[in-house]
Amino acid sequence: MRVSLKDVASHAGVSIKTVSNVVNDFPHVTPAMRARVQRSIDELGYRPNLAARHLRKGRTGIIALALPELGNPYFAELAACVVDAADERGYTVLLDHTGGRRDREVLVSQGFRSRVIDGLILSPLELEPEDLALRSEQVPLVLLGERDYDLPYDHIAIDNVAAARVAVRHLIDLGRRDLAFLGARRGQQSRPALLRLRGWREELDASGLPNDEGLVATTEGWGHADGARAMAYLLDSGRRPDAVFAYNDLIAIGAMRVLSERGLRVPEDVAVVGFDDVVEGRYGAVTLTSVSPDKPAIARAAVEAVLAGLLDKEYVPRRVQADFELVERESTLGRR
């Protein structure tokens, strides 16, 4: 049978109110009393009924997380970090898959699940500012990624331009001079792909190297096959860069496969840098140098922003810039 507050109180020889104060971490409980109650909690195996607690406060204890690509390792790893961060605060995560479609993103952002969630964390690709400007739903909304909506919602992202420049600088410092960019997209100037391409251009300019647009390859998607096709396109066109900066790790891994098939060595002939630092890149035949966003920090900031908006009616949404680092591995440094 489930252990109740009453059982704990009886075991510890204190009132139910005292046990409740300890469970809810009220500060006025003395250390000795807290230790006494905690011993009874541990011995009896008491677990608080979080669902009942949330319902008493008029909440569900559920945060929705809406992502564009659940099959993408970056989003899968980010989702795991959000689940962990929410669990630390006693919340459950409801996962939604938008496919990066505007109609799905509009539906999610307008609160079609608002009766069952306390807040929404959304990583949009196609959602437009006018879609959010019409939002009447009161459930707290936190945005992830690089779409700049200039609206009063929490927004958490890394500086993609700065991150790209760090990656390109690493390649230049290694003596590479013909740097390709794989994963460009047409239009959509606020999207991560063009921000990273902008960083590629800016660092080349700062280093006095030419912006060779012939070394920029566009892709339809952001998977392994897209990287393989982009790399093959450059090589088939007669261009052979001595370094590649890819929009993400999946494109980088696809590119490395084609380089190997064409008899080119990584990094001796072509150095490769990816973006996202997904687990797959750490265990290939050649481990991948990658820009690593601080995914746990992004997740914690998103969950904290949802709860701040839920608990504080005077809360002012913020823009949070998460950290990143370049993790150097064999695809640029070789085996050591």
C-alpha positions, -999 to +999 in steps of 0.1 A: +000+000+000+011+036-007+028+053+023+010+084+033+020+116+051+000+103+080+021+071+081+053+092+081+040+115+108+030+085+130+064+069+125+083+101+133+061+111+162+053+145+147+023+162+131+012+158+095+019+195+090+055+190+101+060+163+076+044+184+049+068+212+057+098+189+053+085+174+021+079+209+006+113+221+019+099+249+039+129+269+054+116+273+090+120+236+099+149+230+123+178+208+111+171+182+138+134+180+130+141+178+093+166+149+099+141+131+121+113+133+095+137+124+067+147+092+085+111+081+086+106+090+050+136+069+040+127+040+062+091+038+050+099+046+014+075+075+012+071+091-023+051+123-027+021+122-049+032+148-074+000+146-095-021+154-065+002+182-055+000+198-089-038+194-091-042+211-058-024+241-073-046+240-104-018+225-126-012+193-144+025+188-137+032+184-175+054+205-198+051+200-235+082+199-257+076+203-294+105+195-317+108+194-355+128+162-360+127+134-334+149+113-356+176+139-355+202+129-328+206+165-317+169+169-309+168+134-293+196+143-270+181+177-262+148+160-254+165+137-229+181+167-213+147+185-210+132+154-195+159+152-169+156+190-161+119+187-157+121+156-136+143+175-112+115+199-107+088+173-103+074+177-139+067+152-167+074+160-203+049+155-231+067+152-264+053+166-296+066+161-332+059+190-356+079+178-386+090+214-390+056+222-406+041+256-401+006+243-396+017+219-368+038+246-352+008+270-352-014+243-338+010+236-310+017+272-302-019+282-301-025+258-272-045+228-286-031+208-256-034+237-231-059+218-209-033+191-201+000+211-199+014+238-177+038+252-203+053+247-237+089+246-250+089+249-288+117+247-313+101+262-345+114+261-381+085+276-401+064+295-375+062+332-384+060+362-361+024+369-371+015+334-359+027+342-325+014+377-324-021+363-326-015+339-297-041+343-270-031+312-250-019+320-215+002+289-210+039+300-207+058+296-240+096+292-244+112+293-278+144+274-287+166+280-317+175+309-339+142+322-353+141+358-340+105+368-334+110+400-313+080+391-292+076+388-254+085+351-251+115+335-235+140+327-263+170+304-257+197+299-284+235+298-289+253+324-311+255+305-343+276+331-361+302+331-333+302+293-331+308+290-368+336+314-367+353+294-339+350+263-361+364+280-392+392+296-372+402+262-360+406+249-395+425+280-406+449+277-377+456+242-389+468+256-422+437+249-443+429+274-470+402+260-492+373+257-468+339+243-480+306+249-463+280+220-466+244+225-457+235+260-470+198+268-476+182+293-498+161+321-483+150+321-447+177+345-435+171+339-398+176+302-400+206+285-384+220+273-417+225+308-430+237+321-397+264+294-397+272+303-434+275+339-423+300+329-397+320+309-423+321+340-445+330+364-417+359+344-404+373+339-439+371+377-445+388+383-411+416+360-421+421+375-455+409+344-473+385+346-503+348+338-499+348+311-526+310+306-532+319+276-554+328+258-522+293+264-507+270+234-512+232+236-506+212+207-493+176+198-493+177+183-458+202+179-429+209+141-428+237+118-437+225+114-473+224+152-478+260+155-467+271+126-489+254+142-520+268+177-512+303+163-509+300+143-541+287+174-559+317+194-550+342+167-559+323+159-592+324+196-601+362+195-599+365+212-566+385+195-538+386+216-506+412+209-480+386+214-452+349+211-447+327+229-422+293+212-422+260+226-409+256+197-386+272+164-376+250+142-398+260+162-429+297+160-418+295+122-413+279+117-447+306+139-463+333+118-446+318+086-461+321+100-496+357+113-490+366+078-479+350+062-510+369+086-532+402+077-516+407+109-497+419+107-461+404+126-431+420+147-419+453+144-439+436+154-472+404+170-460+398+181-424+361+181-413+342+199-386+305+193-377+280+210-354+259+197-325+284+172-310+260+142-312+270+109-297+273+092-331+302+115-341+323+104-312+324+067-322+331+066-359+362+052-375+374+088-375+359+107-345+344+141-354+355+175-343+323+194-336+308+225-321+291+214-289+261+235-277+256+231-239+224+210-243+219+204-205+221+242-199+197+249-227+173+223-212+176+237-177+171+273-189+140+263-208+124+244-179+132+272-155+117+298-178+084+278-181+082+275-143+091+312-138+063+322-162+039+298-144+047+309-108+054+347-113+026+367-130+051+397-131+078+376-148+094+393-178+105+370-206+143+369-213+166+361-241+192+336-230+224+329-249+236+294-241+273+285-241+291+263-267+326+249-272+346+234-300+354+197-292+385+188-312+389+152-324+404+131-351+386+146-381+408+177-378+437+166-355+443+130-366+451+102-343+474+110-314 
